[in-house]
Amino acid sequence: MREILRSTDPTRIAFAEALLSGEGITAFVLDVHTSILEGSIGILPRRLMVADRDAFVARVVLADNGLDPSP
């Protein structure tokens, strides 16, 4: 699995997940429970992961829609 997006903004993660789903790419969000434990401070980011085979296309999809993917 490869990280393609890291953010403390849950709406960015949801938007990216919806974009990828629309392209047929399965994404998995890590650190959801950890970020919930810290409350609403917003210091712990969530990570959006995809399979290695989908990483290149996923980064292109995010970049084309104004989201800066992780390197």
Phi, psi and omega per residue, in radians:
M1 nan 2.576 3.130
R2 -2.171 2.427 3.038
E3 -1.357 2.244 3.106
I4 -2.043 -0.242 3.112
L5 -2.707 2.413 3.069
R6 -2.289 2.236 -3.093
S7 -2.754 2.630 3.010
T8 -1.611 -0.078 -3.123
D9 -1.656 1.894 -3.104
P10 -1.108 -0.423 3.124
T11 -1.278 -0.596 3.056
R12 -1.119 -0.745 3.133
I13 -1.105 -0.793 -3.132
A14 -1.114 -0.710 3.120
F15 -1.106 -0.809 3.133
A16 -1.094 -0.724 3.127
E17 -1.090 -0.712 3.126
A18 -1.175 -0.722 3.095
L19 -1.050 -0.800 -3.119
L20 -1.174 -0.695 3.100
S21 -1.059 -0.685 3.105
G22 -1.115 -0.412 3.108
E23 -1.671 0.063 3.128
G24 1.409 0.343 3.137
I25 -1.801 2.162 3.111
T26 -1.428 2.223 3.129
A27 -2.089 2.657 -3.125
F28 -2.284 2.268 -3.119
V29 -1.672 2.169 3.080
L30 -1.790 2.747 3.060
D31 1.257 0.361 3.121
V32 -1.110 -0.849 -3.078
H33 -1.220 -0.596 3.107
T34 -1.133 -0.755 -3.128
S35 -1.222 -0.470 3.088
I36 -1.238 -0.651 -3.120
L37 -1.095 -0.546 -3.122
E38 -1.368 -0.031 3.105
G39 1.464 -2.551 -3.093
S40 -1.770 0.349 -3.126
I41 -1.182 -0.664 3.099
G42 1.368 0.587 -3.120
I43 -1.735 -0.336 -3.128
L44 -1.787 2.030 -3.083
P45 -1.346 2.712 2.982
R46 -1.697 2.639 -3.134
R47 -2.058 2.369 3.092
L48 -1.797 2.138 -3.059
M49 -2.023 2.590 3.031
V50 -2.370 2.878 3.077
A51 -1.116 2.628 -3.138
D52 -0.916 -0.726 -3.074
R53 -1.166 -0.370 -3.108
D54 -1.747 -0.058 -2.984
A55 -1.082 -0.798 -3.099
F56 -1.080 -0.885 -3.121
V57 -1.108 -0.685 3.141
A58 -1.086 -0.730 3.113
R59 -1.125 -0.683 3.114
V60 -1.119 -0.772 3.137
V61 -1.061 -0.798 -3.137
L62 -1.131 -0.789 -3.130
A63 -1.110 -0.688 3.127
D64 -1.132 -0.363 -3.121
N65 -1.894 0.337 3.018
G66 1.450 0.206 3.088
L67 -1.809 2.352 -3.126
D68 -1.519 1.844 -3.122
P69 -1.256 2.749 3.067
S70 -1.205 2.589 3.136
P71 -1.182 nan nan
